[in-house]
Amino acid sequence: MLKIKNLSVYHGYVQAIKELSFEVREGELLTILGANGAGKSTLLGTIAGLHRPAAGEIIFRGKPITGQKPERVVRQGISLVPEKREIFSTLSVLDNLMLGAFHRYRKNKSVLRKDVEDILELFPALQGRESEKAGSLSGGLQQMLAIGRGLMSRPALLMLDEPSIGLAPLVVREIMSILVQLKKTGVTIVLVEQNTKSALNVADSVLVMERGGITHSGNSQDIIADALIQEAYLGRAQA
């Protein structure tokens, strides 16, 4: 579904992504692990059109999307749920959801309410709060709203950047469970996450990034069994 070929990205004079290549298969949940500064957020932002690559290709469903503007990338079927949620706190829950469908508001206005109902069914904790200001919600509800807003674009590929930041363990488990449900409906997911245990529990495949490159890759069970990964990310070494 998504192919990244020899991608390089700079922030000023600093190279954040270094000739990175990988592929995301249709229907899988790919988890990307790595310490702060590894380039994970830059990678997602580049795929979403927020950063322009210096070299390399981004191919989505057989078509090059390298360097396209964010609104064009959304129309292609890719949605990014950004780090720290970035909801519109002074707008209502409903308005935040509707903004996720901005690109199809005129053509599909009649079906947007059904889409909202589907989102509320997926996140029942948001039901009855449609008129409340998004900024009044708890952190967990705001994260659910951010994911719901991303889903309103009807993406084939949903990318999430650190959705568990600042959330209670129970809420994190709920969100990870919802991601598994979404995958079963056919949505392909790329998850950047520092909550390693939770991320590995739901992943089909895993990439580990360091200093803008990939140091490890494989299915989740292989990564869990890797002694270096256990020591660096799971807090234990293999006996």
Backbone as CSV, one residue per row, in Angstrom:
resi,resn,N_x,N_y,N_z,CA_x,CA_y,CA_z,C_x,C_y,C_z
1,MET,0.817,-1.210,0.000,0.000,0.000,0.000,0.854,1.266,0.000
2,LEU,1.803,1.327,0.911,2.683,2.495,1.030,4.126,2.044,0.910
3,LYS,4.856,2.704,0.019,6.273,2.403,-0.143,7.085,3.675,0.061
4,ILE,8.078,3.588,0.911,9.012,4.679,1.139,10.360,4.235,0.576
5,LYS,10.913,5.031,-0.330,12.153,4.651,-1.001,13.226,5.724,-0.805
6,ASN,14.274,5.371,-0.080,15.457,6.228,0.064,15.094,7.658,0.477
7,LEU,14.217,7.780,1.452,13.707,9.087,1.856,14.711,9.812,2.746
8,SER,14.976,11.066,2.414,15.831,11.932,3.224,15.108,13.245,3.475
9,VAL,15.150,13.697,4.730,14.468,14.927,5.117,15.383,15.729,6.028
10,TYR,15.424,17.031,5.798,16.243,17.922,6.612,15.360,18.920,7.347
11,HIS,15.782,19.269,8.555,15.255,20.431,9.257,16.400,21.432,9.303
12,GLY,16.360,22.400,8.401,17.499,23.301,8.276,18.707,22.529,7.777
13,TYR,19.788,22.561,8.551,20.997,21.834,8.166,21.085,20.453,8.824
14,VAL,20.087,20.129,9.614,20.103,18.847,10.322,19.310,17.815,9.538
15,GLN,19.935,16.673,9.268,19.238,15.612,8.550,18.450,14.765,9.538
16,ALA,17.127,14.841,9.432,16.250,14.139,10.361,15.918,12.729,9.897
17,ILE,15.847,12.514,8.584,15.580,11.204,7.990,16.693,10.910,6.997
18,LYS,17.296,9.718,7.090,18.482,9.393,6.295,18.247,8.187,5.403
19,GLU,17.935,8.440,4.139,17.805,7.404,3.112,17.010,6.202,3.625
20,LEU,15.842,6.487,4.129,15.017,5.484,4.782,14.100,4.804,3.770
21,SER,13.990,3.481,3.855,13.124,2.705,2.958,12.364,1.655,3.758
22,PHE,11.078,1.529,3.485,10.272,0.462,4.054,8.938,0.415,3.321
23,GLU,8.141,-0.591,3.642,6.846,-0.764,2.990,5.785,-1.114,4.024
24,VAL,4.585,-0.580,3.837,3.441,-0.907,4.682,2.442,-1.677,3.828
25,ARG,2.088,-2.871,4.278,1.150,-3.692,3.532,-0.287,-3.308,3.867
26,GLU,-1.160,-3.521,2.904,-2.575,-3.211,3.092,-3.135,-4.029,4.251
27,GLY,-3.855,-3.359,5.151,-4.552,-4.040,6.226,-3.727,-4.363,7.452
28,GLU,-2.458,-3.947,7.478,-1.632,-4.265,8.643,-1.554,-3.080,9.606
29,LEU,-1.106,-3.385,10.811,-0.818,-2.344,11.789,0.689,-2.352,12.019
30,LEU,1.329,-1.314,11.536,2.773,-1.159,11.666,3.069,-0.213,12.815
31,THR,3.871,-0.667,13.764,4.304,0.175,14.875,5.737,0.640,14.638
32,ILE,5.983,1.922,14.864,7.320,2.489,14.747,7.783,2.917,16.134
33,LEU,8.872,2.320,16.579,9.436,2.616,17.893,10.718,3.426,17.730
34,GLY,11.121,4.094,18.806,12.365,4.854,18.783,12.367,5.918,19.847
35,ALA,13.546,6.301,20.259,13.684,7.336,21.278,13.310,8.704,20.717
36,ASN,13.152,9.682,21.589,12.928,11.054,21.141,14.070,11.491,20.228
37,GLY,13.712,12.144,19.135,14.722,12.613,18.200,15.131,11.596,17.154
38,ALA,14.470,10.435,17.163,14.827,9.396,16.186,14.332,9.720,14.784
39,GLY,13.372,10.632,14.672,12.839,11.003,13.365,11.449,10.469,13.091
40,LYS,10.806,9.893,14.087,9.500,9.258,13.888,8.433,10.269,13.472
41,SER,8.322,11.363,14.214,7.305,12.368,13.899,7.592,13.044,12.561
42,THR,8.863,13.256,12.288,9.235,13.836,10.986,8.818,12.920,9.859
43,LEU,8.989,11.625,10.047,8.591,10.662,9.026,7.099,10.744,8.746
44,LEU,6.276,10.707,9.788,4.834,10.798,9.582,4.450,12.129,8.948
45,GLY,5.071,13.205,9.427,4.770,14.520,8.866,5.141,14.631,7.404
46,THR,6.205,13.976,7.004,6.623,14.002,5.607,5.646,13.228,4.734
47,ILE,5.217,12.073,5.194,4.215,11.298,4.453,2.935,12.109,4.312
48,ALA,2.570,12.853,5.373,1.331,13.644,5.372,1.454,14.943,4.590
49,GLY,2.650,15.269,4.122,2.836,16.480,3.329,3.226,17.702,4.120
50,LEU,3.524,17.536,5.411,3.892,18.680,6.239,5.346,19.090,6.054
51,HIS,6.194,18.151,5.646,7.607,18.429,5.390,7.937,17.973,3.964
52,ARG,8.767,18.730,3.306,9.142,18.372,1.942,10.466,17.609,1.971
53,PRO,10.504,16.406,1.410,11.745,15.630,1.428,12.809,16.207,0.519
54,ALA,14.066,16.001,0.909,15.182,16.430,0.059,15.463,15.412,-1.028
55,ALA,15.129,14.156,-0.769,15.361,13.086,-1.743,14.455,11.917,-1.398
56,GLY,14.277,11.032,-2.368,13.498,9.828,-2.150,12.078,9.933,-2.674
57,GLU,11.335,8.836,-2.499,9.976,8.743,-3.025,9.006,8.243,-1.964
58,ILE,7.770,8.737,-2.055,6.657,8.227,-1.260,5.602,7.784,-2.260
59,ILE,5.282,6.491,-2.254,4.344,5.935,-3.214,3.180,5.325,-2.451
60,PHE,1.979,5.776,-2.776,0.775,5.302,-2.090,-0.160,4.686,-3.104
61,ARG,-0.420,3.405,-2.916,-1.285,2.656,-3.823,-0.844,2.804,-5.274
62,GLY,0.457,2.713,-5.456,1.025,2.722,-6.789,1.238,4.085,-7.411
63,LYS,0.869,5.156,-6.695,0.994,6.512,-7.241,1.950,7.336,-6.379
64,PRO,2.851,8.089,-7.010,3.765,8.933,-6.235,3.025,10.104,-5.599
65,ILE,3.278,10.337,-4.306,2.675,11.480,-3.610,3.754,12.350,-2.977
66,THR,4.988,12.134,-3.361,6.117,12.860,-2.773,5.942,14.365,-2.928
67,GLY,6.003,15.074,-1.815,5.960,16.529,-1.857,4.590,17.131,-2.067
68,GLN,3.535,16.322,-2.091,2.197,16.882,-2.255,1.772,17.635,-1.000
69,LYS,0.897,18.617,-1.175,0.414,19.395,-0.042,-0.502,18.542,0.834
70,PRO,-0.579,18.897,2.128,-1.361,18.074,3.059,-2.796,17.811,2.621
71,GLU,-3.488,18.838,2.110,-4.886,18.627,1.715,-5.004,17.630,0.561
72,ARG,-3.994,17.624,-0.308,-3.983,16.665,-1.411,-3.728,15.245,-0.893
73,VAL,-2.847,15.133,0.088,-2.549,13.824,0.676,-3.797,13.254,1.349
74,VAL,-4.552,14.100,2.054,-5.795,13.650,2.682,-6.768,13.129,1.637
75,ARG,-6.879,13.837,0.541,-7.785,13.409,-0.533,-7.362,12.065,-1.132
76,GLN,-6.066,11.763,-1.052,-5.576,10.491,-1.581,-5.959,9.326,-0.663
77,GLY,-6.284,9.623,0.596,-6.706,8.577,1.511,-5.785,8.353,2.695
78,ILE,-5.001,9.378,3.070,-4.088,9.280,4.202,-4.473,10.328,5.237
79,SER,-4.574,9.917,6.492,-4.932,10.839,7.563,-3.929,10.712,8.702
80,LEU,-3.499,11.850,9.239,-2.558,11.898,10.352,-3.251,12.419,11.598
81,VAL,-3.187,11.641,12.677,-3.609,12.106,14.000,-2.348,12.580,14.706
82,PRO,-2.169,13.892,14.853,-0.869,14.414,15.291,-0.601,14.210,16.775
83,GLU,0.663,14.336,17.113,1.066,14.319,18.514,0.399,15.476,19.258
84,LYS,0.036,15.253,20.501,-0.613,16.252,21.355,-2.001,16.644,20.843
85,ARG,-2.547,15.815,19.956,-3.959,15.857,19.534,-4.301,17.034,18.624
86,GLU,-3.929,18.260,19.041,-4.170,19.471,18.254,-5.640,19.627,17.855
87,ILE,-6.518,19.370,18.789,-7.928,19.638,18.546,-8.186,21.135,18.640
88,PHE,-9.338,21.553,18.180,-9.733,22.964,18.273,-10.556,23.111,19.552
89,SER,-9.894,23.582,20.604,-10.476,23.520,21.949,-11.713,24.385,22.115
90,THR,-11.835,25.474,21.359,-12.989,26.362,21.524,-14.181,25.942,20.676
91,LEU,-13.975,24.953,19.814,-15.073,24.450,18.995,-15.704,23.229,19.655
92,SER,-16.909,22.923,19.247,-17.614,21.782,19.821,-17.026,20.469,19.324
93,VAL,-17.389,19.405,20.003,-16.981,18.070,19.575,-17.454,17.805,18.154
94,LEU,-18.704,18.155,17.870,-19.248,17.927,16.526,-18.489,18.724,15.470
95,ASP,-18.198,19.990,15.766,-17.470,20.813,14.801,-16.071,20.263,14.545
96,ASN,-15.421,19.759,15.581,-14.108,19.149,15.394,-14.199,17.948,14.464
97,LEU,-15.217,17.124,14.653,-15.387,15.964,13.780,-15.647,16.399,12.346
98,MET,-16.500,17.389,12.172,-16.826,17.861,10.824,-15.602,18.409,10.102
99,LEU,-14.692,19.033,10.848,-13.487,19.560,10.216,-12.623,18.441,9.629
100,GLY,-12.761,17.235,10.164,-12.032,16.114,9.598,-12.511,15.724,8.218
101,ALA,-13.706,16.176,7.853,-14.277,15.857,6.546,-14.368,17.093,5.664
102,PHE,-13.507,18.070,5.913,-13.604,19.348,5.182,-13.535,19.169,3.683
103,HIS,-12.740,18.205,3.231,-12.488,18.050,1.796,-13.654,17.407,1.050
104,ARG,-14.603,16.846,1.782,-15.745,16.210,1.114,-17.077,16.742,1.640
105,TYR,-17.023,17.906,2.267,-18.226,18.465,2.899,-19.318,18.745,1.870
106,ARG,-18.943,19.345,0.751,-19.948,19.712,-0.254,-20.496,18.495,-0.996
107,LYS,-19.590,17.591,-1.374,-20.015,16.440,-2.179,-20.775,15.408,-1.369
108,ASN,-20.404,15.227,-0.106,-20.962,14.150,0.701,-21.646,14.645,1.966
109,LYS,-22.163,15.862,1.922,-22.754,16.468,3.110,-23.865,15.601,3.696
110,SER,-24.616,14.954,2.824,-25.765,14.175,3.283,-25.365,12.950,4.094
111,VAL,-24.148,12.454,3.898,-23.730,11.232,4.608,-22.848,11.534,5.807
112,LEU,-22.495,12.792,6.031,-21.587,13.117,7.120,-22.190,12.801,8.490
113,ARG,-23.497,13.003,8.629,-24.120,12.706,9.922,-24.008,11.221,10.249
114,LYS,-24.179,10.379,9.223,-24.011,8.937,9.442,-22.576,8.622,9.842
115,ASP,-21.616,9.319,9.240,-20.216,9.114,9.607,-19.971,9.508,11.059
116,VAL,-20.577,10.607,11.485,-20.451,11.032,12.881,-21.041,9.973,13.806
117,GLU,-22.196,9.431,13.429,-22.813,8.379,14.244,-21.902,7.164,14.359
118,ASP,-21.224,6.834,13.272,-20.296,5.702,13.304,-19.120,5.969,14.245
119,ILE,-18.628,7.212,14.220,-17.533,7.580,15.124,-17.988,7.504,16.578
120,LEU,-19.180,7.988,16.857,-19.698,7.957,18.232,-19.966,6.528,18.696
121,GLU,-20.300,5.650,17.764,-20.472,4.241,18.117,-19.122,3.609,18.451
122,LEU,-18.093,4.026,17.716,-16.746,3.522,17.984,-16.208,4.058,19.305
123,PHE,-16.562,5.318,19.614,-16.132,5.968,20.861,-17.370,6.350,21.671
124,PRO,-18.007,5.396,22.326,-19.249,5.701,23.040,-19.087,6.729,24.151
125,ALA,-17.878,6.925,24.651,-17.666,7.926,25.708,-17.919,9.348,25.194
126,LEU,-17.930,9.532,23.876,-18.199,10.853,23.303,-19.684,11.093,23.055
127,GLN,-20.473,10.055,23.166,-21.904,10.196,22.904,-22.545,11.139,23.918
128,GLY,-23.392,12.036,23.423,-24.049,13.019,24.267,-23.220,14.258,24.533
129,ARG,-21.993,14.285,24.001,-21.104,15.426,24.225,-20.878,16.251,22.958
130,GLU,-21.682,16.003,21.940,-21.437,16.648,20.654,-21.415,18.168,20.728
131,SER,-22.210,18.753,21.609,-22.282,20.216,21.696,-21.280,20.807,22.683
132,GLU,-20.584,19.954,23.436,-19.608,20.457,24.403,-18.347,20.948,23.696
133,LYS,-17.698,21.943,24.298,-16.433,22.413,23.750,-15.361,21.338,23.929
134,ALA,-14.582,21.141,22.884,-13.585,20.076,22.911,-12.562,20.280,24.021
135,GLY,-12.261,21.540,24.341,-11.279,21.835,25.373,-11.723,21.457,26.768
136,SER,-13.019,21.201,26.962,-13.522,20.837,28.288,-13.415,19.339,28.547
137,LEU,-13.028,18.575,27.519,-12.947,17.125,27.664,-11.667,16.715,28.384
138,SER,-11.699,15.539,28.973,-10.489,14.970,29.562,-9.485,14.631,28.468
139,GLY,-8.244,14.363,28.880,-7.220,14.036,27.896,-7.569,12.813,27.076
140,GLY,-8.133,11.790,27.733,-8.506,10.584,27.015,-9.587,10.830,25.989
141,LEU,-10.600,11.610,26.363,-11.678,11.928,25.421,-11.170,12.799,24.280
142,GLN,-10.247,13.702,24.580,-9.670,14.520,23.514,-8.911,13.654,22.510
143,GLN,-8.214,12.637,23.019,-7.502,11.747,22.094,-8.488,10.951,21.245
144,MET,-9.557,10.493,21.837,-10.581,9.799,21.067,-11.177,10.716,20.002
145,LEU,-11.390,11.966,20.368,-11.911,12.944,19.417,-10.926,13.167,18.277
146,ALA,-9.649,13.253,18.598,-8.637,13.455,17.563,-8.608,12.284,16.586
147,ILE,-8.731,11.065,17.115,-8.766,9.895,16.229,-10.046,9.910,15.403
148,GLY,-11.168,10.248,16.043,-12.427,10.339,15.310,-12.372,11.369,14.203
149,ARG,-11.766,12.511,14.478,-11.607,13.545,13.446,-10.798,13.005,12.270
150,GLY,-9.723,12.260,12.581,-8.938,11.669,11.511,-9.736,10.677,10.685
151,LEU,-10.605,9.909,11.341,-11.407,8.917,10.631,-12.498,9.541,9.776
152,MET,-12.877,10.777,10.084,-13.921,11.447,9.302,-13.506,11.691,7.853
153,SER,-12.239,11.617,7.575,-11.792,11.761,6.180,-11.915,10.448,5.413
154,ARG,-12.351,9.405,6.102,-12.467,8.059,5.537,-11.130,7.580,4.961
155,PRO,-10.102,7.541,5.782,-8.775,7.195,5.270,-8.627,5.701,5.011
156,ALA,-7.804,5.390,4.021,-7.359,4.008,3.832,-6.155,3.735,4.726
157,LEU,-5.381,4.799,5.001,-4.203,4.717,5.860,-4.321,5.751,6.970
158,LEU,-4.363,5.284,8.202,-4.441,6.164,9.368,-3.105,6.136,10.095
159,MET,-2.501,7.311,10.288,-1.229,7.425,10.990,-1.460,8.140,12.316
160,LEU,-0.903,7.578,13.389,-1.080,8.154,14.721,0.276,8.403,15.353
161,ASP,0.453,9.617,15.869,1.723,10.010,16.471,1.560,10.112,17.986
162,GLU,2.074,9.122,18.700,2.092,9.088,20.162,0.702,9.300,20.786
163,PRO,-0.283,8.463,20.451,-1.628,8.692,20.991,-1.754,8.441,22.486
164,SER,-0.782,7.771,23.108,-0.922,7.443,24.531,-0.327,8.492,25.464
165,ILE,0.279,9.553,24.909,0.959,10.542,25.758,0.003,11.130,26.792
166,GLY,0.391,11.058,28.066,-0.350,11.695,29.144,-1.630,11.001,29.553
167,LEU,-1.855,9.786,29.058,-3.116,9.114,29.349,-2.938,8.009,30.386
168,ALA,-3.996,7.748,31.130,-3.989,6.678,32.128,-3.907,5.320,31.429
169,PRO,-3.303,4.330,32.077,-3.162,3.003,31.452,-4.467,2.412,30.953
170,LEU,-5.557,2.605,31.681,-6.843,2.063,31.257,-7.300,2.683,29.941
171,VAL,-7.082,3.975,29.789,-7.460,4.670,28.559,-6.566,4.220,27.404
172,VAL,-5.294,4.025,27.699,-4.368,3.552,26.667,-4.816,2.195,26.140
173,ARG,-5.194,1.293,27.045,-5.667,-0.022,26.621,-6.911,0.090,25.750
174,GLU,-7.804,1.004,26.115,-9.031,1.194,25.337,-8.710,1.689,23.926
175,ILE,-7.791,2.637,23.830,-7.433,3.177,22.520,-6.747,2.114,21.667
176,MET,-5.859,1.335,22.255,-5.201,0.275,21.495,-6.211,-0.758,21.017
177,SER,-7.206,-1.051,21.847,-8.259,-1.978,21.458,-9.053,-1.442,20.274
178,ILE,-9.295,-0.140,20.273,-10.029,0.484,19.171,-9.218,0.416,17.884
179,LEU,-7.900,0.579,17.985,-7.060,0.467,16.790,-7.142,-0.931,16.191
180,VAL,-7.192,-1.940,17.036,-7.350,-3.308,16.544,-8.696,-3.467,15.840
181,GLN,-9.742,-2.867,16.404,-11.053,-2.907,15.751,-11.005,-2.240,14.381
182,LEU,-10.343,-1.111,14.300,-10.248,-0.395,13.026,-9.517,-1.225,11.979
183,LYS,-8.466,-1.890,12.407,-7.714,-2.731,11.465,-8.612,-3.822,10.892
184,LYS,-9.489,-4.367,11.712,-10.393,-5.420,11.256,-11.388,-4.914,10.219
185,THR,-11.647,-3.609,10.209,-12.554,-3.039,9.202,-11.839,-2.741,7.893
186,GLY,-10.521,-2.953,7.849,-9.771,-2.741,6.613,-8.888,-1.514,6.600
187,VAL,-8.885,-0.740,7.693,-8.025,0.447,7.748,-6.589,0.011,8.045
188,THR,-5.665,0.475,7.233,-4.242,0.235,7.482,-3.753,1.300,8.459
189,ILE,-2.914,0.901,9.418,-2.527,1.809,10.500,-1.015,1.844,10.651
190,VAL,-0.476,3.049,10.773,0.917,3.257,11.162,0.896,3.977,12.502
191,LEU,1.471,3.336,13.505,1.413,3.834,14.882,2.812,4.153,15.380
192,VAL,3.069,5.424,15.666,4.302,5.833,16.339,3.989,5.899,17.826
193,GLU,4.791,5.200,18.622,4.433,5.077,20.033,5.657,4.810,20.894
194,GLN,5.695,5.458,22.066,6.752,5.185,23.034,6.283,4.259,24.149
195,ASN,4.994,3.994,24.210,4.487,2.988,25.132,4.707,1.637,24.451
196,THR,5.924,1.132,24.590,6.375,-0.002,23.782,5.535,-1.241,23.994
197,LYS,5.251,-1.584,25.226,4.514,-2.813,25.496,3.135,-2.779,24.856
198,SER,2.431,-1.670,25.018,1.094,-1.552,24.430,1.156,-1.614,22.912
199,ALA,2.146,-0.936,22.330,2.268,-0.892,20.874,2.596,-2.260,20.294
200,LEU,3.500,-2.990,20.946,3.882,-4.310,20.442,2.737,-5.312,20.569
201,ASN,1.885,-5.118,21.542,0.766,-6.041,21.734,-0.232,-5.995,20.587
202,VAL,-0.315,-4.859,19.891,-1.309,-4.726,18.806,-0.675,-4.755,17.426
203,ALA,0.650,-4.746,17.347,1.333,-4.609,16.052,1.382,-5.921,15.289
204,ASP,1.305,-5.802,13.963,1.630,-6.919,13.073,3.120,-6.906,12.753
205,SER,3.621,-5.714,12.448,5.039,-5.560,12.134,5.569,-4.319,12.826
206,VAL,6.900,-4.265,12.941,7.533,-3.219,13.751,8.775,-2.701,13.044
207,LEU,8.978,-1.394,13.115,10.234,-0.759,12.738,10.792,-0.073,13.972
208,VAL,12.086,-0.144,14.147,12.758,0.591,15.208,13.671,1.614,14.556
209,MET,13.469,2.889,14.908,14.250,3.968,14.312,15.267,4.527,15.296
210,GLU,16.402,4.945,14.749,17.428,5.618,15.533,18.168,6.576,14.617
211,ARG,18.231,7.845,15.018,18.960,8.875,14.273,18.574,8.923,12.800
212,GLY,17.261,8.834,12.545,16.758,9.004,11.193,16.805,7.787,10.315
213,GLY,17.266,6.651,10.845,17.323,5.422,10.065,16.646,4.283,10.783
214,ILE,16.542,3.135,10.115,15.926,1.943,10.686,17.017,1.005,11.174
215,THR,16.946,0.623,12.443,17.936,-0.291,13.005,17.413,-1.723,13.119
216,HIS,16.103,-1.883,13.280,15.494,-3.207,13.378,14.161,-3.184,12.637
217,SER,13.784,-4.325,12.092,12.459,-4.471,11.492,12.070,-5.937,11.529
218,GLY,10.768,-6.197,11.578,10.294,-7.567,11.588,8.887,-7.642,12.127
219,ASN,8.373,-8.856,12.293,7.054,-8.978,12.902,7.171,-8.755,14.408
220,SER,6.039,-8.536,15.036,6.066,-8.123,16.440,6.700,-9.182,17.340
221,GLN,6.456,-10.448,17.067,7.011,-11.502,17.915,8.535,-11.564,17.811
222,ASP,9.062,-11.377,16.605,10.518,-11.366,16.439,11.147,-10.196,17.182
223,ILE,10.495,-9.044,17.115,11.026,-7.858,17.783,10.977,-8.039,19.299
224,ILE,9.872,-8.609,19.804,9.755,-8.841,21.240,10.836,-9.790,21.731
225,ALA,11.182,-10.771,20.900,12.176,-11.767,21.297,13.615,-11.284,21.169
226,ASP,13.826,-10.145,20.535,15.177,-9.634,20.329,15.737,-9.106,21.650
227,ALA,16.879,-9.617,22.062,17.453,-9.253,23.364,17.769,-7.765,23.450
228,LEU,18.280,-7.184,22.359,18.614,-5.758,22.374,17.366,-4.896,22.514
229,ILE,16.287,-5.309,21.841,15.037,-4.572,21.955,14.479,-4.709,23.363
230,GLN,14.568,-5.894,23.924,14.081,-6.092,25.294,14.806,-5.175,26.267
231,GLU,16.109,-5.088,26.122,16.891,-4.275,27.044,16.632,-2.789,26.845
232,ALA,16.515,-2.363,25.592,16.380,-0.935,25.303,14.968,-0.414,25.508
233,TYR,13.949,-1.244,25.201,12.579,-0.733,25.182,11.626,-1.415,26.135
234,LEU,11.963,-2.626,26.576,11.058,-3.339,27.457,11.568,-3.428,28.887
235,GLY,12.758,-2.882,29.130,13.269,-2.813,30.493,13.756,-4.122,31.048
236,ARG,14.091,-5.068,30.146,14.622,-6.331,30.628,15.495,-6.941,29.550
237,ALA,16.429,-7.724,29.947,17.299,-8.440,29.008,16.897,-9.901,28.960
238,GLN,17.129,-10.489,27.823,16.785,-11.899,27.653,17.694,-12.770,28.511
239,ALA,17.126,-13.717,29.217,17.905,-14.595,30.081,18.719,-15.595,29.287
